[in-house]
Amino acid sequence: MPNAIVFYRIARWLYLKRIPVLPSLFQLLIFLLYNSKVPPTADIGKGTYLICKGIATVVIDGARIGTGCRIGIGVRIIGKGPYKNVPQIGNHVFMGAGSVIAGPVIIGDNAVIAPNAVVTKSVPAGAIVGGIPARIIGRVDQLNYDILANQADVDGHADYLA
């Protein structure tokens, strides 16, 4: 079964060509197959990937997600009342499983949102945020690996806690 992003791309193309009804049918198909909401009104950049085929992902209408992002399973990109603006996510952002990005926030390029973090304020470019509510816990330029690279060739286990 293809990734939900494939169905989104078709729905988005139909939406931009102003073809009636069909984008809604593709959104329904995404919901039925993946239990996800990825509307064609959202602007998702090229190369952005939904991990685990996009299962349980929720994206609010009108959200903007940049290019080359990784969106984990169960990520929710939602609005927050009384604001009418929705999240804007930069390029090459990693959003861990179960994270929530709520409100009229701006996530800078190359940021990392830790799993299960709840982001309610804007995040600067290159920051690593985690927690509830999310706080800056590091910088991407201080990592000794590329968070967006799929390094499935590394053997061994994680070190023990000290």
C-alpha positions in Angstrom: 0.0 0.0 0.0 1.4 3.4 -0.9 2.2 6.2 1.6 -0.7 8.6 2.3 1.4 11.4 0.8 0.8 9.8 -2.6 -3.0 10.2 -2.2 -2.4 13.7 -0.8 -0.4 14.7 -3.9 -3.2 13.5 -6.2 -5.8 15.3 -4.1 -3.7 18.5 -4.0 -3.3 18.5 -7.8 -7.1 18.1 -8.3 -7.7 20.8 -5.7 -5.3 23.3 -7.4 -7.0 22.5 -10.8 -10.3 23.3 -9.1 -11.8 20.0 -9.9 -14.9 19.5 -7.7 -15.6 16.6 -5.4 -12.6 14.4 -6.3 -10.2 16.0 -3.7 -12.7 15.3 -1.0 -12.9 11.7 -2.1 -9.1 11.3 -1.9 -9.2 12.9 1.6 -11.8 10.3 2.5 -9.7 7.5 1.1 -6.7 8.7 3.2 -9.0 8.7 6.3 -10.3 5.2 5.6 -6.9 3.6 4.8 -4.6 5.4 7.2 -7.0 6.9 9.9 -5.4 10.2 9.0 -6.5 13.7 7.9 -4.2 15.2 5.3 -6.4 17.8 3.4 -5.6 19.0 -0.1 -5.8 22.6 1.3 -2.6 22.0 3.2 0.6 22.9 1.3 3.1 20.1 1.8 6.5 20.6 0.0 8.3 18.1 -2.2 10.3 15.4 -0.5 8.3 15.5 2.7 7.7 12.0 3.9 5.1 10.5 6.3 6.8 7.8 8.4 4.8 4.5 8.8 2.8 5.5 5.7 1.2 8.4 7.6 -0.9 6.4 10.1 -2.9 8.6 12.5 -1.4 11.8 11.1 -3.6 15.0 11.4 -2.9 18.2 9.5 -5.2 21.2 9.7 -6.6 22.9 6.6 -4.3 25.6 5.3 -1.1 24.4 7.1 2.2 24.9 5.3 4.9 22.2 5.6 8.2 22.8 3.8 10.3 20.5 1.7 12.2 17.5 2.9 10.4 17.1 6.2 9.8 13.9 8.1 6.5 13.5 9.9 6.3 10.7 12.4 3.4 8.4 13.2 0.5 10.1 15.1 1.8 13.7 14.6 -0.9 16.3 14.9 -0.5 19.7 13.3 -3.5 21.6 14.5 -4.8 25.1 15.1 -5.5 26.8 18.4 -8.4 29.1 19.2 -9.0 32.0 19.1 -6.3 32.3 16.4 -7.2 31.9 12.8 -3.6 31.4 11.6 -2.3 27.8 11.5 1.2 26.3 11.8 3.9 27.0 9.3 6.7 24.5 9.2 10.0 25.2 7.5 12.2 22.9 5.4 13.9 19.7 6.6 12.1 19.6 9.9 11.9 16.3 11.8 8.7 15.7 13.8 8.9 12.8 16.1 6.1 10.3 16.7 3.1 11.6 18.7 4.3 15.2 18.7 1.7 18.0 18.6 2.2 21.4 16.9 -0.6 23.6 18.0 -1.5 27.2 17.1 -0.2 29.9 14.9 3.4 28.9 15.4 6.3 29.0 13.0 8.9 26.2 13.0 12.2 27.2 11.6 14.2 25.2 9.0 16.2 22.2 10.2 14.4 22.0 13.6 13.8 18.8 15.4 10.6 18.2 17.4 11.1 15.3 19.9 8.5 12.5 20.1 5.4 13.4 22.2 6.5 17.1 22.4 3.7 19.7 22.5 4.8 22.8 20.6 2.7 25.9 21.5 5.3 28.6 20.7 7.4 29.2 17.6 10.7 27.3 17.3 13.9 28.9 15.9 15.8 27.3 13.0 18.1 24.5 14.0 16.6 24.0 17.5 15.8 20.7 19.1 12.7 20.9 21.2 11.0 18.5 23.6 8.7 18.2 26.5 5.2 19.4 27.5 5.2 22.3 26.8 8.1 22.1 24.4 11.4 23.8 25.3 14.7 24.1 23.5 16.9 21.2 24.6 19.7 21.4 22.1 20.8 22.5 18.7 21.0 20.4 15.5 24.5 21.7 14.7 25.8 20.0 17.9 24.6 16.5 16.8 27.2 14.1 15.5 24.8 12.6 13.0 22.1 13.6 10.5 18.7 13.2 12.0 17.0 13.0 8.6 19.4 10.3 7.3 18.0 6.8 7.4 20.9 5.1 9.0 19.7 1.5 9.2 23.2 0.1 8.9 24.4 1.0 12.5 24.8 -2.1 14.7 24.7 -2.4 18.5 22.5 -1.0 21.2 22.3 2.3 23.0 24.5 2.9 26.0 23.2 2.3 29.5 21.9 5.2 31.5 24.5 6.7 33.9 
